[in-house]
Amino acid sequence: MHKLGDVILAQVQFTDTFEIKTRPAIVLFEELGNIVVAGVTSNTEMKGIPLTKKEGAIKDSVIKINYIFTISHGMVQKQLFTLTTEKKNLLLEELNKRLHA
């Protein structure tokens, strides 16, 4: 079972196309075989939470707080690493800000 802060490699569908690609994502929670995740991009110009190679990312990236979606457990290819406690707390703070805006 995946938990908050797990960085996974999964098949995801983009919102602007029917195309499915393999991309990293951050697990927010898992329930009943569904996993709610936040997308990750290597486009460091985008808004979000920075994720560095030093933290375990393949390349410097950004956690996209505005790109949250649900995938099935079967779409996960593997777990890459887990966010630090500090990064998980920052993720939760940013999500909380948006939910209470």
Residue pairs with C-beta under 8 A, 6 or more apart in sequence:
1 30
2 8
2 27
2 30
2 35
2 76
2 79
3 27
3 29
3 30
4 27
4 28
4 29
4 88
4 92
5 26
5 27
5 82
5 83
5 87
5 88
5 91
6 26
6 27
6 79
6 82
6 83
7 24
7 25
7 26
7 27
7 40
7 51
7 56
7 57
7 79
7 80
7 81
7 82
7 83
8 24
8 25
8 26
8 27
8 35
8 37
8 76
8 77
8 78
8 79
8 80
9 22
9 23
9 24
9 25
9 76
9 77
9 78
9 79
9 80
10 22
10 23
10 24
10 25
10 35
10 37
10 71
10 75
10 76
10 77
11 20
11 21
11 22
11 71
11 75
11 77
12 20
12 21
12 22
12 23
12 25
12 37
12 39
12 69
12 71
12 75
13 19
13 20
13 69
14 21
15 67
15 69
22 77
23 39
23 40
24 40
24 57
24 58
24 61
24 80
25 37
25 38
25 39
25 40
25 71
26 37
26 38
26 39
26 40
26 63
26 83
26 91
27 35
27 36
27 37
28 36
28 37
28 38
28 68
28 95
29 35
29 36
30 36
30 73
33 72
33 73
34 70
34 71
34 72
34 73
35 70
35 71
35 72
35 73
35 75
35 76
36 68
36 69
36 70
37 68
37 69
37 70
37 71
38 63
38 64
38 65
38 67
38 68
38 91
39 63
39 64
39 67
39 68
39 69
40 51
40 57
40 61
40 62
40 63
40 64
41 48
41 61
41 62
41 64
42 59
42 60
42 61
42 62
43 62
44 50
44 60
44 61
44 62
46 62
46 64
47 62
47 64
47 65
47 66
48 62
48 63
48 64
48 65
48 66
49 62
49 63
49 65
49 87
49 90
49 91
49 94
50 60
50 61
50 62
50 63
51 57
51 60
51 61
51 62
51 63
51 83
51 87
52 60
52 61
53 59
53 60
55 81
55 83
55 84
55 87
56 80
56 81
56 82
58 80
63 91
65 91
65 94
65 95
65 98
66 98
83 91
